[in-house]
């Protein structure tokens, strides 16, 4: 029976492939750290409006017993955005030597 050495085995057979893939370095996006994720209902359009009230002013008038203090009108700021979808497809080709 002849003896088989590593010189007779093709490189594809004697190469060990680890089953765990190495992770790639990913960019650190700071602009999405404080983002709000929302689910948009189906067929509800492609524009979304966020609303916030302005900060309240400090109360500088003391409260008198039995009287209602004067009220302040709240101001509203609307932020509208267009919903856009991003994506792509990746293809992996394995080349045989």
ChimeraX attribute file (.defattr): number of C-alpha atoms within 10 A of each C-alpha:
attribute: neighborCount
match mode: 1-to-1
recipient: residues
	/A:1	3
	/A:2	4
	/A:3	5
	/A:4	8
	/A:5	7
	/A:6	9
	/A:7	8
	/A:8	9
	/A:9	10
	/A:10	10
	/A:11	11
	/A:12	10
	/A:13	8
	/A:14	11
	/A:15	8
	/A:16	8
	/A:17	8
	/A:18	7
	/A:19	6
	/A:20	6
	/A:21	7
	/A:22	7
	/A:23	6
	/A:24	6
	/A:25	6
	/A:26	6
	/A:27	6
	/A:28	8
	/A:29	7
	/A:30	8
	/A:31	7
	/A:32	9
	/A:33	8
	/A:34	7
	/A:35	8
	/A:36	6
	/A:37	7
	/A:38	7
	/A:39	5
	/A:40	12
	/A:41	7
	/A:42	6
	/A:43	6
	/A:44	8
	/A:45	10
	/A:46	11
	/A:47	11
	/A:48	13
	/A:49	9
	/A:50	9
	/A:51	10
	/A:52	10
	/A:53	10
	/A:54	10
	/A:55	9
	/A:56	10
	/A:57	8
	/A:58	6
	/A:59	8
	/A:60	6
	/A:61	8
	/A:62	7
	/A:63	11
	/A:64	8
	/A:65	7
	/A:66	6
	/A:67	7
	/A:68	8
	/A:69	12
	/A:70	7
	/A:71	6
	/A:72	8
	/A:73	6
	/A:74	10
	/A:75	10
	/A:76	11
	/A:77	10
	/A:78	10
	/A:79	10
	/A:80	11
	/A:81	11
	/A:82	10
	/A:83	10
	/A:84	7
	/A:85	6
	/A:86	4
	/A:87	5
	/A:88	4
	/A:89	4
	/A:90	5
	/A:91	4
	/A:92	5
	/A:93	5
	/A:94	5
	/A:95	5
	/A:96	5
	/A:97	6
